[in-house]
Amino acid sequence: MTTAAHRVRPVGDAGFAFDRGDIWDRMVRPGDRLPSAVLLEADLGPIHLDRLRMTGPIVFVFFPYASSARAGAALADYEHRLHPALAATDAHLVAVSPQIPARLAEVKRRHELSFFVAADPRHQLIDAFNVGFPAPGADVLLGAGRSILPFPAVIVADRAGTVRHADVRPDGAAYPEPAEILAAVARLP
């Protein structure tokens, strides 16, 4: 299965190009396993991914931080067009950022998001999926001690913890359309 991640060569906001062999070939792919990780939901606290996937597949949306206008617009769009459609399935929608939970609560309230908005401040999921890139100085904004931001990405994992869909895009690219994500969820076994 070819994903968007394997068709493009990203260029970060800092203006440097990433070597395809250095990053893209190591990124998450269908067939990879969801790690046993704990994320910190902005309002609810710890989310154990092993427990969450037992109740349904998980759609992860990776975004950099609460004040990102592009990511905020995508999350608001997903609230209105994706989340209601996913509610008809047993799939969970989880937005993931390396920013600390206290700062993520702002984007959740601003856009009245009813799905999970979770912090990955230790980069457990970001590192396991290899969807991060260095962003010098981002540690101050994130409040998490590392300057790694995730590429815009949507990853779908089934109840067994197997990645079934991975759409990783260059930094600054638009997020996938809700219809694309719903199609990936509909293809789950």
ZARO-994695 format. One record per residue: residue number from 1; x, y, z of N, C-alpha, C in turn. Coordinates in nm, 2 decimals. Example, Ala and Ser with C-alpha at 12.3 -4.5 7.8 and 13.67 -1.06 7.14 Angstrom:
BEGIN
TINU   resi      n_X      n_Y      n_Z     ca_X     ca_Y     ca_Z      c_X      c_Y      c_Z
TINU      1     1.32    -0.57     0.78     1.23    -0.45     0.78     1.32    -0.33     0.78
TINU      2     1.28    -0.22     0.71     1.37    -0.11     0.71     1.29     0.00     0.79
REM end
This chain:
BEGIN
TINU   resi      n_X      n_Y      n_Z     ca_X     ca_Y     ca_Z      c_X      c_Y      c_Z
TINU      1     0.08    -0.12     0.00     0.00     0.00     0.00     0.09     0.12     0.00
TINU      2     0.07     0.21    -0.10     0.15     0.33    -0.10     0.08     0.44    -0.03
TINU      3     0.15     0.51     0.05     0.09     0.63     0.12     0.15     0.76     0.07
TINU      4     0.09     0.87     0.11     0.14     1.00     0.07     0.28     1.02     0.12
TINU      5     0.32     0.95     0.23     0.45     0.97     0.29     0.56     0.92     0.20
TINU      6     0.53     0.83     0.12     0.63     0.77     0.03     0.64     0.83    -0.11
TINU      7     0.56     0.93    -0.13     0.56     0.99    -0.26     0.61     1.13    -0.26
TINU      8     0.64     1.19    -0.15     0.69     1.33    -0.14     0.82     1.34    -0.07
TINU      9     0.89     1.45    -0.09     1.01     1.48    -0.01     0.98     1.61     0.06
TINU     10     0.98     1.61     0.20     0.95     1.72     0.27     1.06     1.83     0.28
TINU     11     1.02     1.95     0.30     1.11     2.06     0.33     1.05     2.13     0.46
TINU     12     1.12     2.13     0.56     1.08     2.19     0.69     1.07     2.34     0.68
TINU     13     1.00     2.40     0.78     0.98     2.54     0.79     1.12     2.61     0.80
TINU     14     1.22     2.54     0.86     1.35     2.60     0.87     1.42     2.61     0.74
TINU     15     1.36     2.55     0.63     1.42     2.57     0.50     1.52     2.46     0.46
TINU     16     1.54     2.36     0.55     1.63     2.25     0.51     1.55     2.13     0.46
TINU     17     1.61     2.06     0.36     1.54     1.94     0.31     1.59     1.82     0.39
TINU     18     1.50     1.73     0.40     1.53     1.60     0.47     1.56     1.50     0.36
TINU     19     1.66     1.42     0.39     1.70     1.31     0.30     1.60     1.20     0.30
TINU     20     1.54     1.16     0.19     1.44     1.06     0.18     1.48     0.94     0.26
TINU     21     1.60     0.89     0.24     1.65     0.77     0.30     1.67     0.79     0.45
TINU     22     1.69     0.91     0.49     1.71     0.94     0.64     1.58     0.93     0.72
TINU     23     1.47     0.98     0.66     1.35     0.99     0.74     1.23     0.92     0.68
TINU     24     1.20     0.94     0.56     1.08     0.89     0.50     1.08     0.73     0.50
TINU     25     1.19     0.67     0.47     1.19     0.53     0.47     1.18     0.46     0.60
TINU     26     1.20     0.54     0.71     1.19     0.48     0.84     1.05     0.51     0.91
TINU     27     0.97     0.59     0.84     0.84     0.63     0.90     0.74     0.51     0.90
TINU     28     0.64     0.53     0.98     0.53     0.43     1.00     0.48     0.39     0.87
TINU     29     0.44     0.26     0.86     0.38     0.20     0.74     0.27     0.11     0.78
TINU     30     0.18     0.08     0.69     0.08    -0.02     0.72     0.15    -0.15     0.75
TINU     31     0.10    -0.22     0.86     0.16    -0.34     0.90     0.24    -0.32     1.03
TINU     32     0.29    -0.20     1.05     0.36    -0.17     1.18     0.27    -0.19     1.30
TINU     33     0.33    -0.20     1.42     0.25    -0.22     1.54     0.24    -0.09     1.62
TINU     34     0.13    -0.07     1.68     0.10     0.04     1.77     0.18     0.01     1.90
TINU     35     0.26     0.11     1.94     0.34     0.08     2.07     0.24     0.08     2.19
TINU     36     0.29     0.02     2.29     0.22     0.03     2.42     0.26     0.16     2.48
TINU     37     0.18     0.26     2.47     0.22     0.40     2.52     0.10     0.46     2.60
TINU     38     0.14     0.56     2.68     0.04     0.63     2.75     0.05     0.78     2.71
TINU     39    -0.06     0.83     2.66    -0.07     0.98     2.62    -0.14     1.05     2.74
TINU     40    -0.13     1.18     2.74    -0.19     1.26     2.84    -0.30     1.35     2.78
TINU     41    -0.43     1.31     2.80    -0.54     1.39     2.74    -0.55     1.52     2.81
TINU     42    -0.58     1.63     2.74    -0.58     1.76     2.80    -0.67     1.78     2.91
TINU     43    -0.78     1.71     2.91    -0.88     1.73     3.02    -0.89     1.60     3.11
TINU     44    -0.86     1.49     3.06    -0.89     1.36     3.13    -0.77     1.29     3.19
TINU     45    -0.65     1.33     3.15    -0.53     1.27     3.21    -0.48     1.15     3.12
TINU     46    -0.43     1.05     3.18    -0.36     0.94     3.10    -0.46     0.86     3.02
TINU     47    -0.42     0.83     2.89    -0.49     0.74     2.80    -0.40     0.63     2.77
TINU     48    -0.43     0.51     2.81    -0.35     0.39     2.78    -0.39     0.34     2.64
TINU     49    -0.31     0.34     2.54    -0.34     0.31     2.41    -0.38     0.16     2.40
TINU     50    -0.32     0.07     2.48    -0.36    -0.07     2.47    -0.50    -0.09     2.52
TINU     51    -0.55    -0.01     2.62    -0.68    -0.02     2.66    -0.78     0.04     2.56
TINU     52    -0.74     0.16     2.51    -0.83     0.23     2.42    -0.86     0.14     2.29
TINU     53    -0.75     0.08     2.24    -0.77     0.00     2.11    -0.86    -0.12     2.13
TINU     54    -0.87    -0.16     2.26    -0.96    -0.28     2.28    -1.11    -0.24     2.27
TINU     55    -1.14    -0.11     2.27    -1.28    -0.07     2.25    -1.31    -0.02     2.11
TINU     56    -1.20    -0.02     2.03    -1.22     0.02     1.89    -1.09     0.07     1.83
TINU     57    -1.09     0.07     1.69    -0.97     0.12     1.62    -0.95     0.27     1.66
TINU     58    -0.83     0.31     1.64    -0.79     0.45     1.67    -0.74     0.52     1.55
TINU     59    -0.79     0.64     1.53    -0.75     0.74     1.43    -0.66     0.84     1.50
TINU     60    -0.53     0.85     1.47    -0.44     0.95     1.53    -0.42     1.06     1.43
TINU     61    -0.43     1.18     1.48    -0.40     1.30     1.40    -0.29     1.37     1.47
TINU     62    -0.17     1.38     1.41    -0.06     1.44     1.47    -0.06     1.59     1.43
TINU     63    -0.04     1.68     1.53    -0.03     1.82     1.50     0.08     1.88     1.59
TINU     64     0.14     2.00     1.56     0.25     2.05     1.63     0.22     2.11     1.77
TINU     65     0.13     2.20     1.78     0.10     2.27     1.90    -0.03     2.34     1.89
TINU     66    -0.08     2.39     2.01    -0.21     2.45     2.01    -0.23     2.57     1.93
TINU     67    -0.13     2.65     1.91    -0.14     2.78     1.84    -0.12     2.77     1.69
TINU     68    -0.10     2.65     1.64    -0.08     2.63     1.49    -0.21     2.65     1.42
TINU     69    -0.21     2.76     1.34    -0.34     2.79     1.27    -0.38     2.68     1.17
TINU     70    -0.29     2.63     1.10    -0.32     2.52     1.00    -0.38     2.40     1.07
TINU     71    -0.31     2.36     1.18    -0.36     2.24     1.25    -0.49     2.27     1.32
TINU     72    -0.51     2.39     1.38    -0.63     2.43     1.44    -0.75     2.42     1.35
TINU     73    -0.73     2.47     1.22    -0.83     2.46     1.12    -0.87     2.32     1.09
TINU     74    -0.77     2.23     1.08    -0.79     2.09     1.05    -0.87     2.03     1.16
TINU     75    -0.83     2.05     1.28    -0.90     1.99     1.40    -1.04     2.04     1.40
TINU     76    -1.07     2.17     1.38    -1.20     2.22     1.38    -1.28     2.15     1.27
TINU     77    -1.22     2.13     1.15    -1.29     2.07     1.04    -1.32     1.92     1.08
TINU     78    -1.23     1.85     1.14    -1.25     1.72     1.18    -1.36     1.71     1.29
TINU     79    -1.37     1.81     1.37    -1.48     1.81     1.47    -1.62     1.81     1.40
TINU     80    -1.63     1.88     1.29    -1.76     1.90     1.23    -1.78     1.79     1.12
TINU     81    -1.68     1.75     1.05    -1.70     1.65     0.94    -1.65     1.51     0.96
TINU     82    -1.56     1.49     1.05    -1.50     1.36     1.07    -1.56     1.29     1.19
TINU     83    -1.55     1.36     1.30    -1.59     1.30     1.43    -1.73     1.25     1.43
TINU     84    -1.83     1.32     1.38    -1.97     1.27     1.38    -1.98     1.14     1.30
TINU     85    -1.91     1.13     1.19    -1.91     1.01     1.11    -1.84     0.89     1.18
TINU     86    -1.73     0.92     1.25    -1.66     0.82     1.33    -1.75     0.77     1.44
TINU     87    -1.84     0.86     1.49    -1.92     0.82     1.61    -2.02     0.70     1.57
TINU     88    -2.04     0.69     1.44    -2.13     0.58     1.39    -2.05     0.45     1.38
TINU     89    -1.92     0.46     1.40    -1.84     0.34     1.41    -1.79     0.32     1.55
TINU     90    -1.70     0.23     1.58    -1.64     0.22     1.71    -1.51     0.28     1.72
TINU     91    -1.47     0.36     1.61    -1.33     0.42     1.61    -1.32     0.54     1.70
TINU     92    -1.20     0.56     1.76    -1.17     0.67     1.84    -1.09     0.77     1.76
TINU     93    -1.11     0.90     1.78    -1.03     1.01     1.72    -0.94     1.07     1.83
TINU     94    -0.81     1.07     1.80    -0.72     1.12     1.90    -0.62     1.21     1.83
TINU     95    -0.63     1.34     1.87    -0.53     1.44     1.82    -0.41     1.43     1.91
TINU     96    -0.29     1.42     1.85    -0.17     1.41     1.93    -0.07     1.52     1.90
TINU     97    -0.01     1.58     2.01     0.09     1.68     1.99     0.20     1.66     2.10
TINU     98     0.32     1.70     2.07     0.42     1.69     2.18     0.41     1.80     2.29
TINU     99     0.32     1.89     2.27     0.30     2.00     2.36     0.24     1.95     2.49
TINU    100     0.27     2.01     2.61     0.22     1.97     2.74     0.07     1.98     2.74
TINU    101     0.00     1.90     2.82    -0.15     1.90     2.82    -0.21     2.03     2.86
TINU    102    -0.15     2.11     2.96    -0.20     2.23     3.00    -0.22     2.33     2.88
TINU    103    -0.12     2.33     2.79    -0.13     2.42     2.67    -0.22     2.37     2.57
TINU    104    -0.24     2.24     2.56    -0.33     2.18     2.46    -0.48     2.20     2.49
TINU    105    -0.51     2.22     2.62    -0.64     2.25     2.66    -0.70     2.37     2.58
TINU    106    -0.61     2.47     2.55    -0.66     2.59     2.48    -0.72     2.56     2.34
TINU    107    -0.65     2.47     2.26    -0.71     2.44     2.13    -0.83     2.36     2.14
TINU    108    -0.84     2.28     2.24    -0.96     2.20     2.27    -1.08     2.29     2.30
TINU    109    -1.06     2.39     2.38    -1.17     2.48     2.41    -1.20     2.58     2.30
TINU    110    -1.10     2.63     2.24    -1.12     2.73     2.13    -1.21     2.67     2.02
TINU    111    -1.18     2.54     1.98    -1.26     2.48     1.87    -1.37     2.39     1.92
TINU    112    -1.39     2.38     2.06    -1.49     2.30     2.12    -1.48     2.16     2.07
TINU    113    -1.36     2.10     2.08    -1.34     1.97     2.03    -1.39     1.86     2.13
TINU    114    -1.47     1.77     2.08    -1.53     1.67     2.17    -1.45     1.54     2.16
TINU    115    -1.35     1.53     2.08    -1.26     1.41     2.07    -1.14     1.43     2.16
TINU    116    -1.06     1.32     2.18    -0.94     1.33     2.26    -0.84     1.42     2.20
TINU    117    -0.78     1.51     2.28    -0.66     1.59     2.24    -0.56     1.56     2.34
TINU    118    -0.45     1.49     2.30    -0.36     1.43     2.39    -0.22     1.47     2.36
TINU    119    -0.14     1.48     2.47     0.00     1.52     2.47     0.08     1.39     2.46
TINU    120     0.19     1.40     2.39     0.29     1.30     2.38     0.43     1.37     2.41
TINU    121     0.44     1.43     2.54     0.56     1.51     2.57     0.69     1.43     2.57
TINU    122     0.68     1.30     2.59     0.80     1.22     2.59     0.83     1.16     2.45
TINU    123     0.74     1.19     2.36     0.76     1.14     2.22     0.75     0.99     2.20
TINU    124     0.68     0.93     2.29     0.67     0.78     2.28     0.61     0.74     2.14
TINU    125     0.50     0.80     2.11     0.43     0.76     1.98     0.50     0.83     1.86
TINU    126     0.53     0.95     1.88     0.60     1.03     1.77     0.73     0.95     1.73
TINU    127     0.81     0.91     1.83     0.93     0.84     1.80     0.91     0.70     1.74
TINU    128     0.81     0.63     1.80     0.78     0.49     1.75     0.74     0.49     1.61
TINU    129     0.66     0.59     1.57     0.62     0.60     1.43     0.71     0.68     1.34
TINU    130     0.82     0.74     1.40     0.92     0.81     1.33     0.86     0.93     1.24
TINU    131     0.77     1.00     1.30     0.70     1.11     1.23     0.74     1.25     1.28
TINU    132     0.85     1.25     1.36     0.90     1.38     1.41     1.02     1.44     1.33
TINU    133     1.04     1.57     1.34     1.15     1.63     1.28     1.20     1.74     1.37
TINU    134     1.33     1.77     1.37     1.39     1.87     1.46     1.34     2.01     1.42
TINU    135     1.30     2.09     1.53     1.26     2.22     1.51     1.32     2.30     1.62
TINU    136     1.45     2.35     1.60     1.52     2.42     1.70     1.44     2.53     1.77
TINU    137     1.44     2.54     1.90     1.36     2.64     1.97     1.22     2.60     2.01
TINU    138     1.17     2.49     1.95     1.03     2.45     1.98     1.01     2.41     2.12
TINU    139     1.12     2.37     2.19     1.10     2.32     2.33     1.04     2.43     2.42
TINU    140     1.06     2.55     2.39     1.00     2.66     2.47     0.85     2.67     2.45
TINU    141     0.81     2.66     2.33     0.67     2.66     2.29     0.59     2.53     2.34
TINU    142     0.66     2.42     2.33     0.60     2.29     2.37     0.60     2.27     2.52
TINU    143     0.69     2.33     2.59     0.70     2.31     2.73     0.74     2.17     2.77
TINU    144     0.80     2.10     2.68     0.83     1.95     2.70     0.98     1.92     2.70
TINU    145     1.07     2.01     2.68     1.21     1.98     2.69     1.28     1.93     2.56
TINU    146     1.20     1.90     2.46     1.26     1.86     2.33     1.21     1.95     2.22
TINU    147     1.29     1.96     2.12     1.25     2.05     2.00     1.22     1.96     1.88
TINU    148     1.12     1.87     1.90     1.08     1.78     1.79     0.93     1.81     1.77
TINU    149     0.90     1.83     1.64     0.76     1.85     1.60     0.72     1.73     1.51
TINU    150     0.59     1.69     1.51     0.55     1.59     1.42     0.51     1.65     1.28
TINU    151     0.53     1.57     1.18     0.47     1.61     1.05     0.32     1.60     1.06
TINU    152     0.25     1.67     0.97     0.10     1.65     0.97     0.08     1.50     0.92
TINU    153     0.01     1.43     1.01    -0.01     1.29     0.98    -0.14     1.24     1.03
TINU    154    -0.20     1.14     0.96    -0.31     1.06     1.01    -0.27     0.92     1.00
TINU    155    -0.28     0.85     1.11    -0.25     0.71     1.12    -0.37     0.63     1.18
TINU    156    -0.41     0.52     1.12    -0.52     0.44     1.17    -0.47     0.31     1.21
TINU    157    -0.50     0.27     1.33    -0.46     0.14     1.39    -0.59     0.06     1.42
TINU    158    -0.59    -0.07     1.39    -0.70    -0.15     1.42    -0.70    -0.19     1.57
TINU    159    -0.80    -0.27     1.61    -0.82    -0.31     1.75    -0.70    -0.40     1.79
TINU    160    -0.64    -0.47     1.70    -0.53    -0.56     1.73    -0.40    -0.48     1.75
TINU    161    -0.40    -0.35     1.72    -0.28    -0.27     1.73    -0.19    -0.26     1.61
TINU    162    -0.25    -0.30     1.49    -0.18    -0.30     1.37    -0.21    -0.17     1.29
TINU    163    -0.11    -0.11     1.24    -0.13     0.01     1.16    -0.19    -0.03     1.03
TINU    164    -0.30     0.02     0.99    -0.37    -0.01     0.86    -0.36     0.10     0.76
TINU    165    -0.33     0.22     0.80    -0.33     0.34     0.71    -0.23     0.44     0.77
TINU    166    -0.14     0.49     0.69    -0.05     0.59     0.73    -0.04     0.70     0.63
TINU    167    -0.08     0.82     0.66    -0.07     0.93     0.56     0.01     1.04     0.63
TINU    168     0.14     1.05     0.60     0.23     1.14     0.66     0.27     1.24     0.55
TINU    169     0.25     1.37     0.58     0.27     1.48     0.48     0.39     1.57     0.52
TINU    170     0.44     1.64     0.42     0.55     1.74     0.46     0.50     1.85     0.55
TINU    171     0.59     1.90     0.63     0.56     2.01     0.72     0.50     2.12     0.64
TINU    172     0.39     2.17     0.69     0.32     2.28     0.62     0.21     2.24     0.52
TINU    173     0.20     2.11     0.49     0.10     2.06     0.39    -0.03     2.05     0.46
TINU    174    -0.14     2.05     0.38    -0.27     2.03     0.43    -0.29     1.89     0.49
TINU    175    -0.38     1.88     0.58    -0.42     1.75     0.64    -0.51     1.68     0.55
TINU    176    -0.52     1.55     0.56    -0.61     1.47     0.47    -0.75     1.51     0.49
TINU    177    -0.83     1.50     0.38    -0.97     1.52     0.39    -1.04     1.42     0.47
TINU    178    -1.15     1.46     0.54    -1.22     1.36     0.62    -1.27     1.23     0.54
TINU    179    -1.30     1.25     0.42    -1.35     1.14     0.33    -1.24     1.04     0.32
TINU    180    -1.11     1.08     0.31    -1.00     0.99     0.29    -0.98     0.91     0.42
TINU    181    -1.00     0.97     0.53    -0.98     0.90     0.66    -1.10     0.80     0.68
TINU    182    -1.22     0.85     0.65    -1.33     0.76     0.67    -1.32     0.63     0.58
TINU    183    -1.26     0.65     0.46    -1.24     0.54     0.37    -1.14     0.44     0.43
TINU    184    -1.04     0.49     0.49    -0.94     0.41     0.56    -1.00     0.33     0.67
TINU    185    -1.09     0.39     0.75    -1.16     0.33     0.86    -1.25     0.22     0.81
TINU    186    -1.32     0.25     0.70    -1.42     0.16     0.64    -1.35     0.03     0.59
TINU    187    -1.22     0.04     0.55    -1.14    -0.08     0.50    -1.09    -0.16     0.61
TINU    188    -1.11    -0.12     0.74    -1.05    -0.20     0.85    -1.12    -0.34     0.85
TINU    189    -1.04    -0.44     0.89    -1.10    -0.58     0.90    -1.19    -0.59     1.01
REM end
